[in-house]
Amino acid sequence: MVKIPENYTPSLGLYETQKAIGLIKNVFLVKICAALHLKRVTAPLFVDPSTGLNDDLNGVERPVEFDIPAVGGNAQVVHSLAKWKRLALHDYGFYVGNGLVADMNAIRRDEELDNLHSIYVDQWDWEKVIDRDTRNMAYLEDTVRRIVSAICGTLDELKWQFSGLSTELCRDVYFITAQELEDRYPDLTPKQRENVIVREHRTVFIEQIGGVLKSGKPHDGRAPDYDDWQLNGDILFWFETLNCALEISSMGIRVDEKALEEQLVKAGCEERKNLPYHKMLLNGELPYTIGGGIGQSRLCMLLLDRAHVGEVQASLWPEQMRKTCKEHNMILL
């Protein structure tokens, strides 16, 4: 289902939009690398399913899988690089305080298509080596502020180049846990809670997502084998164009041996302990890390004030959606 903003008219034409997307991607990459001490690396489009490296997201999404006769096995298109990045930091010999960032492209075949969701996903996937002493909320929140600063700095440069843009973002981040949010608005759904809190505070980081809340349900689903559910969260900005909270990044400090054991039990996924990646983690062979994904098309939507993700990325959409969007000045690429 598509939402149509009243009297919607894009600030930039088609050619200017493409130019602006290129600027956003180039400028933000420089800023996030400087803010978090990251180096760009090349990332895979697909992985061997037997390694346990693919991200299981909420645990119900079906990966795109295909056979490769030349290697005598199958491959899965990645959902994200959450686990691959941690292994790459180990293999490449990154040291504490430094990390990597990669362009991640994925296909999520089971997405419900609307203004914000596409089957094509593009994001900056980043991961950084930390030590045990920095596995804490203070370090997580400092990292969030650095990412928000990089986003706002990118907007500043974008508006200098394209004076017709009127996007405004709040640099001050409001932090709240998923449980605190449920306690404050117990009668609302998680998405409704997000909209209320982000409308009020403009830029919000919702912490501790994945575990079951007092209501008996999690705020949102998280795979049990990458984020530590006590040290993670989502960055959301208020998006005036669609009158909603817009999630730009899911991120967190990754599981250590103890957190992985506990979360696999809670999720009923203890069999994963036998996969190569999980064995390495439980044996203490992988570095402690923090990481996340930052949506490229989502960020372009936010900074360029676009009402549909299809205006800033090329994907497939239902014909009726294309027709409706075109009638309301939303040209889907």
PyMOL commands that set and color helices and strands:
alter all, ss='L'
color gray80, all
select helices_A, chain A and resi 14-36+49-51+82-92+132-134+137-161+178-184+190-201+257-267+270-274+276-282+296-304+309-311+319-327
alter helices_A, ss='H'
color red, helices_A
select strands_A, chain A and resi 38-40+46-47+65-68+73-77+99-107+120-130+174-177+203-207+227-239+244-254+288-295
alter strands_A, ss='S'
color yellow, strands_A
deselect
rebuild
show_as cartoon
